[in-house]
Amino acid sequence: MAENVKVEFTIEPFVDGALPTYVNAALEALNALGITPDIGPFGTAFTTTTDKVGAAVAAVMSAAYANGATYVTVDSGTDA
């Protein structure tokens, strides 16, 4: 049975104001997978299942780096 996993990520470089292209690309990649991200002031979080988390994290990182990100930090844990 698949467990829920909460993933939090930040994408650098940080830019004040509107979200940069690399962040929007990562958000669009999640939306394309049917995952709704929770956008915060210093990072973004989403919840998915263990069988989908790898594809979701890969999509975030691929989209971010393809659009100019210099660093992506990912942290996750299962809902206990």
Residue frames relative to the residue before (quaternion, step in Angstrom):
aa qw qx qy qz dx dy dz
M 1.0000 0.0000 0.0000 0.0000 0.00 0.00 0.00
A 0.4211 -0.7214 0.4943 0.2406 3.58 -0.88 0.94
E 0.2871 -0.7366 0.5916 0.1582 3.53 -1.00 0.92
N 0.4969 -0.6069 0.5116 0.3506 3.56 -1.26 0.28
V 0.1152 -0.7644 0.6324 0.0494 3.52 -1.13 0.79
K 0.2209 -0.7434 0.6155 0.1404 3.55 -0.94 0.91
V 0.0984 -0.7879 0.6077 0.0127 3.54 -0.87 1.06
E 0.0830 -0.7640 0.6385 0.0412 3.55 -1.00 0.90
F 0.0358 0.8116 -0.5823 0.0307 3.57 -0.98 0.80
T 0.1494 -0.7346 0.6522 0.1121 3.51 -1.33 0.50
I 0.1820 -0.7706 0.6051 0.0834 3.52 -1.14 0.72
E 0.1529 -0.7908 0.5898 0.0577 3.55 -0.88 0.99
P 0.5333 -0.0863 -0.8350 -0.1042 1.60 -2.33 0.83
F 0.5186 -0.6219 0.4950 0.3151 3.53 -1.23 0.66
V 0.0462 -0.7769 0.6279 0.0008 3.55 -1.06 0.82
D 0.3896 -0.7035 0.5430 0.2417 3.58 -0.90 0.93
G 0.7306 0.4164 -0.3066 0.4460 3.56 -1.11 0.65
A 0.8365 -0.1366 0.1289 0.5147 3.55 -1.07 -0.81
L 0.5692 -0.5951 0.4429 0.3546 3.55 -1.17 0.62
P 0.4378 -0.7022 0.4930 0.2687 3.59 -0.88 0.90
T 0.7222 -0.4582 0.3164 0.4103 3.55 -1.30 0.39
Y 0.6818 0.5053 -0.3053 0.4320 3.61 0.86 -0.89
V 0.6397 0.4873 -0.3337 0.4920 3.60 1.10 -0.54
N 0.6480 0.5121 -0.3187 0.4650 3.59 0.91 -0.87
A 0.6331 0.5303 -0.3349 0.4537 3.60 1.00 -0.76
A 0.6525 0.5049 -0.3122 0.4710 3.60 0.99 -0.82
L 0.6485 0.5110 -0.3141 0.4686 3.58 0.99 -0.82
E 0.6474 0.5103 -0.3111 0.4730 3.58 1.00 -0.82
A 0.6201 0.5415 -0.3409 0.4540 3.59 1.04 -0.73
L 0.6547 0.4908 -0.3116 0.4831 3.59 0.99 -0.77
N 0.6431 0.5229 -0.3234 0.4566 3.57 0.92 -0.87
A 0.6326 0.5404 -0.3248 0.4498 3.59 1.03 -0.77
L 0.6832 0.4491 -0.2704 0.5084 3.58 1.21 -0.52
G 0.5431 -0.6359 0.3883 0.3872 3.58 1.28 0.03
I 0.5385 0.5990 -0.4004 0.4368 3.57 1.26 0.43
T 0.2429 -0.7687 0.5779 0.1269 3.56 -0.84 1.03
P 0.2586 -0.7879 0.5387 0.1487 3.61 -0.51 1.13
D 0.3154 -0.6963 0.6124 0.2016 3.54 -1.28 0.56
I 0.1886 -0.8253 0.5277 0.0687 3.57 -0.24 1.31
G 0.0970 -0.7957 0.5975 0.0203 3.55 -0.80 1.09
P 0.7030 -0.4894 0.3082 0.4139 3.59 -1.24 0.13
F 0.8032 0.2321 -0.1160 0.5362 3.59 1.09 -0.60
G 0.8022 0.0374 -0.0220 0.5954 3.57 1.26 0.09
T 0.3593 -0.7124 0.5699 0.1966 3.49 -1.37 0.09
A 0.1247 -0.7840 0.6047 0.0640 3.57 -1.14 0.66
F 0.0335 0.7642 -0.6438 -0.0177 3.51 -1.30 0.42
T 0.2655 -0.7350 0.5987 0.1755 3.53 -1.29 0.39
T 0.0844 0.7650 -0.6335 0.0797 3.52 -1.03 0.90
T 0.5828 -0.5789 0.4298 0.3747 3.58 -1.26 -0.09
T 0.6766 -0.5193 0.3437 0.3930 3.54 -1.25 0.48
D 0.6736 0.4979 -0.3123 0.4482 3.60 1.06 -0.61
K 0.7335 0.3902 -0.2294 0.5070 3.62 1.26 -0.24
V 0.5032 0.7039 -0.4106 0.2876 3.59 1.21 -0.37
G 0.6320 0.5463 -0.3450 0.4279 3.61 0.95 -0.75
A 0.6718 0.4845 -0.2893 0.4799 3.56 0.92 -0.91
A 0.6491 0.5245 -0.3202 0.4485 3.58 1.00 -0.78
V 0.6711 0.4755 -0.2981 0.4844 3.60 0.89 -0.89
A 0.6350 0.5211 -0.3310 0.4644 3.60 0.97 -0.78
A 0.6507 0.5159 -0.3161 0.4589 3.59 0.97 -0.83
V 0.6320 0.5259 -0.3281 0.4651 3.59 0.97 -0.83
M 0.7125 0.4647 -0.2675 0.4527 3.57 0.75 -1.05
S 0.6523 0.5175 -0.3202 0.4519 3.59 0.91 -0.86
A 0.6815 0.4850 -0.2885 0.4660 3.58 0.87 -0.95
A 0.6588 0.5163 -0.3163 0.4466 3.58 0.91 -0.88
Y 0.7143 0.4475 -0.2688 0.4661 3.60 0.76 -1.01
A 0.6341 0.5352 -0.3319 0.4487 3.61 1.04 -0.68
N 0.7544 0.3670 -0.1926 0.5090 3.58 1.22 -0.45
G 0.7613 -0.4556 0.1929 0.4190 3.58 1.14 0.60
A 0.4054 0.6975 -0.4978 0.3184 3.60 1.17 0.16
T 0.2935 -0.7603 0.5533 0.1720 3.56 -1.15 0.64
Y 0.7971 0.0333 0.0100 0.6029 3.58 1.22 -0.44
V 0.0506 -0.7760 0.6285 0.0167 3.57 -0.99 0.88
T 0.1330 -0.7753 0.6151 0.0535 3.56 -0.85 1.02
V 0.0586 -0.7982 0.5995 -0.0066 3.59 -0.86 1.01
D 0.0046 0.7666 -0.6416 0.0244 3.55 -1.03 0.88
S 0.0476 0.8227 -0.5639 0.0544 3.59 -0.91 0.77
G 0.0398 0.7787 -0.6260 0.0107 3.49 -1.36 0.28
T 0.5045 -0.6410 0.4821 0.3197 3.55 -1.18 0.52
D 0.5028 -0.6053 0.5175 0.3361 3.54 -1.21 0.55
A 0.1489 -0.8150 0.5567 0.0599 3.55 -0.61 1.11
